[in-house]
Amino acid sequence: MSDEATVLTEQRGRVGIITLNRPRAINALDLEMIRLLQAAFDHFDAAVDVDVIVLRGAGERGFCSGGDMVAARAAVLAGDPEAHRFFIEEYRLNATIARCATPVVAFMDGLVLGGGIGLAGHASHRLVTETARIGMPEVNIGFVIDVGGSWLLAHAPGELGTYLALTGEHVGPLDALLVGAADRLVDRASLDGLVDALVAGTPLQTAIDAVTVAPAQEATLAAARSWIDRCFAAPDVGSILARLQRDADPGAQRAAEVMLSRSPTSMVVSLELVRCARRAADLEECLALEYSAVLEVLPSHDLVEGVRAALVDKDRSPSWQPANVAEVSSRFVAACFARAEHEPGWLAQFKPTGH
């Protein structure tokens, strides 16, 4: 096991441990990491002497800050015909984690954003710490909800998932529990002891129960449910914005301001993805829909410009095209879903094949 590897694997007793090991980048995922993670999950899930898989991130800053969108942008600008390859392999990994026969315990510590949600969010046991900041910030960079995020957000209570999809806001651990992105609250300091307990043979649920912390207060979003559910139930992004701007609650006014800074195209497509996910049969169907959308969005102006503004030049001043939701092309939005509607077998491409 090399400390230079971007994914570390170790078996201790009957516990398989997978560690994202790119701490300087807050464990941002690149294609090599995706492939190493896929191999690690395939190996541990098939191993007869592994009862539990632990998934964690190295460093103090976070579990995973998402996919390496700077590299994705560079591939698009270089005209790389394989720029999409990262995403299809990432989504297959997300599906692998979700259907693992072996329990997967994910440590959601520090930043857990975008692609990090795609890893931890589909684990069977999702433990969130007091330091966690959880989010799907795709609309901030001209991208769309992906990594199965549409499936997770579609099953949040009321319109909380729609709110998170369209604002791209980060939330703390209690809100992560409220929206269903995590299962248990634990102290960061207890994580190593939990691994030791599992290695010593403590039953999984007993070990998790022993480190679970009862929330000391109500989730922040719980008090905002009334205006969130009222405003984000509107039929389209423009109507949602209008309801927010008319609402007397300061939280609604702030949400409108946030949305006006996001990519209009990204919001329109992301809303459709979340609403399609409510009708979808399973996670894999959502991943196929997301992949269809990504193939259109990846080479788009807003993705290239959004990543530039947020991650390359870091001026936080993207110039979106179009600049408002009323001008978003219905033809472009339809193209995002055309493959799933018209290409035979498209929705089945992430389904298990004898796993």
Stockholm file with secondary structure:
# STOCKHOLM 1.0

chainA/1-355         MSDEATVLTEQRGRVGIITLNRPRAINALDLEMIRLLQAAFDHFDAAVDVDVIVLRGAGERGFCSGGDMVAARAAVLAGDPEAHRFFIEEYRLNATIARCATPVVAFMDGLVLGGGIGLAGHASHRLVTETARIGMPEVNIGFVIDVGGSWLLAHAPGELGTYLALTGEHVGPLDALLVGAADRLVDRASLDGLVDALVAGTPLQTAIDAVTVAPAQEATLAAARSWIDRCFAAPDVGSILARLQRDADPGAQRAAEVMLSRSPTSMVVSLELVRCARRAADLEECLALEYSAVLEVLPSHDLVEGVRAALVDKDRSPSWQPANVAEVSSRFVAACFARAEHEPGWLAQFKPTGH
#=GR chainA/1-355 SS CCTTCSEEEEEETTEEEEEECCGGGTTCBCHHHHHHHHHHHHHHHHCTTCCEEEEEECSSSEEECCBCHHHHHHHHHTTCTTTTHHHHHHHHHHHHHHTCSSCEEEEECBEEETHHHHHHTTSSEEEEETTCEEECCGGGGTCCCCTTHHHHHHTSSTTHHHHHHHHCCCBCHHHHHHHTSCSEEECGGGHHHHHHHHHTTCCHHHHHHHHBCCCSSCCGGGGGHHHHHHHHTSSSHHHHHHHHHHCCCHHHHHHHHHHHTSCHHHHHHHHHHHHHHHHCSSHHHHHHHHHHHHHHHTTSHHHHHHHIIIIISCCCCCCCSSSSGGGSCHHHHHHHHHHHHHSTTGGGTTSCSCC
#=GC SS_cons         CCTTCSEEEEEETTEEEEEECCGGGTTCBCHHHHHHHHHHHHHHHHCTTCCEEEEEECSSSEEECCBCHHHHHHHHHTTCTTTTHHHHHHHHHHHHHHTCSSCEEEEECBEEETHHHHHHTTSSEEEEETTCEEECCGGGGTCCCCTTHHHHHHTSSTTHHHHHHHHCCCBCHHHHHHHTSCSEEECGGGHHHHHHHHHTTCCHHHHHHHHBCCCSSCCGGGGGHHHHHHHHTSSSHHHHHHHHHHCCCHHHHHHHHHHHTSCHHHHHHHHHHHHHHHHCSSHHHHHHHHHHHHHHHTTSHHHHHHHIIIIISCCCCCCCSSSSGGGSCHHHHHHHHHHHHHSTTGGGTTSCSCC
//
